[in-house]
Amino acid sequence: MSKRIEIKDLNIYYGKFHAVKDVSMVVEPRSVTAFIGSSGCGKSTVLRSLNRMHEVIPGAYSTGSVLLDGVDLYDPAVDPVRVRRQVGMVFQRPNPFPTMSIKENVLAGVRLNKSRLSRSEADEIVEQSLRGANLWKEVKDRLERPGSGLSGGQQQRLCIARAIAVHPDVLLMDEPCSALDPISTLAIEDLIKQLKETYTVVIVTHNMQQAARVSDQTAFFNLREHGKPGELIEIGSTEKIFHNPDQKATEDYITGRFG
Ligand SMILES: Nc1ncnc2c1ncn2[C@@H]1O[C@H](COP(=O)(O)OP(=O)(O)OP(=O)(O)O)[C@@H](O)[C@H]1O
């Protein structure tokens, strides 16, 4: 539970296109790190490299290493399927399986890893995961209904429940609130603050206030020029990045004076 991530000299490519250059950083356990930066600078690409989702795109690959508590996720001996169980992901648009019940949505990942699950085990995982995602009280009386019948914010919390049901070490979130209204957004932000007590959390967000509210550490990415690879310009405590950054580009972005 909750592991330290160390990224070393990560370069990421889509075929011949060099999308992200020379990223190195450390993410401590039980913390939230926000990735910020303008569109196309590679935030989601870096995020997807943290659970080996990048390489499923045809022609896509990366060099460098991503260590989870010292173990390189890119070591040839490491099974990418196992990596994705250890490092869960929540996407921009809530994506519950539409025909599955709420209960089966929560269990979907668990069933992939464990074919036999007793009824009582399943019930316990469902309750724990939904409680962990702050959704239990709202859905406990309709667990057999389809996940698609929930509101957008509830669906996103269902996806978080599905992600935590397999007990990952890390949770990656790619703009998890961008499709949600402000109330649902605040509910997810509260949840993120709780989740960091158990998991290492990395979130991509375009919302500066959100980064300031939920994260302990902020990483600012930028493109030096259109067509060039994205780079990590600066990383530090969220307090420092927002109030006293070292780089002018960071300050310009934070204060909205950006190109
Ligand atoms: N599947 C893909 N195939 C080829 N190029 C891609 C692919 N996905 C992303 N890219 C390119 O990689 C670069 C980084 O994209 P990425 O989506 O990681 O940026 P981002 O910072 O997350 O952007 P946004 O904030 O708009 O989501 C961009 O130039 C993008 O066009």
The ligand as a MOL file (V3000), in Angstrom:
LIG
                    3D

  0  0  0     0  0            999 V3000
M  V30 BEGIN CTAB
M  V30 COUNTS 31 33 0 0 0
M  V30 BEGIN ATOM
M  V30 1 N -2.0140 8.5320 -29.2980 0
M  V30 2 C -1.1750 9.4920 -29.6890 0
M  V30 3 N -0.5100 9.3910 -30.8730 0
M  V30 4 C 0.3460 10.3520 -31.2770 0
M  V30 5 N 0.6200 11.4740 -30.5820 0
M  V30 6 C -0.0210 11.6410 -29.4030 0
M  V30 7 C -0.9430 10.6670 -28.9020 0
M  V30 8 N -1.4280 11.1090 -27.7080 0
M  V30 9 C -0.8260 12.2950 -27.4790 0
M  V30 10 N 0.0050 12.6150 -28.4950 0
M  V30 11 C 0.8410 13.8250 -28.5960 0
M  V30 12 O 1.7550 13.8560 -27.5030 0
M  V30 13 C 1.8830 15.1800 -27.0170 0
M  V30 14 C 1.5120 15.2030 -25.5330 0
M  V30 15 O 0.1280 14.8930 -25.4050 0
M  V30 16 P -0.5980 14.7420 -23.9920 0
M  V30 17 O -2.0110 14.3270 -24.2520 0
M  V30 18 O 0.2210 13.8990 -23.1090 0
M  V30 19 O -0.5420 16.2340 -23.4600 0
M  V30 20 P -1.3200 16.8790 -22.2140 0
M  V30 21 O -0.3710 17.8160 -21.5790 0
M  V30 22 O -1.8990 15.8060 -21.3690 0
M  V30 23 O -2.4720 17.6660 -22.9810 0
M  V30 24 P -3.9450 18.0760 -22.5020 0
M  V30 25 O -3.7430 19.0070 -21.3610 0
M  V30 26 O -4.5200 18.7540 -23.6930 0
M  V30 27 O -4.6680 16.8070 -22.1240 0
M  V30 28 C 0.9890 16.0700 -27.8850 0
M  V30 29 O 1.7670 16.6420 -28.9160 0
M  V30 30 C -0.0050 15.0640 -28.4510 0
M  V30 31 O -0.5010 15.5140 -29.7110 0
M  V30 END ATOM
M  V30 BEGIN BOND
M  V30 1 1 1 2
M  V30 2 1 2 3
M  V30 3 2 2 7
M  V30 4 2 3 4
M  V30 5 1 4 5
M  V30 6 2 5 6
M  V30 7 1 6 7
M  V30 8 1 6 10
M  V30 9 1 7 8
M  V30 10 2 8 9
M  V30 11 1 9 10
M  V30 12 1 10 11
M  V30 13 1 11 12
M  V30 14 1 11 30
M  V30 15 1 12 13
M  V30 16 1 13 14
M  V30 17 1 13 28
M  V30 18 1 14 15
M  V30 19 1 15 16
M  V30 20 2 16 17
M  V30 21 1 16 18
M  V30 22 1 16 19
M  V30 23 1 19 20
M  V30 24 2 20 21
M  V30 25 1 20 22
M  V30 26 1 20 23
M  V30 27 1 23 24
M  V30 28 2 24 25
M  V30 29 1 24 26
M  V30 30 1 24 27
M  V30 31 1 28 29
M  V30 32 1 28 30
M  V30 33 1 30 31
M  V30 END BOND
M  V30 END CTAB
M  END
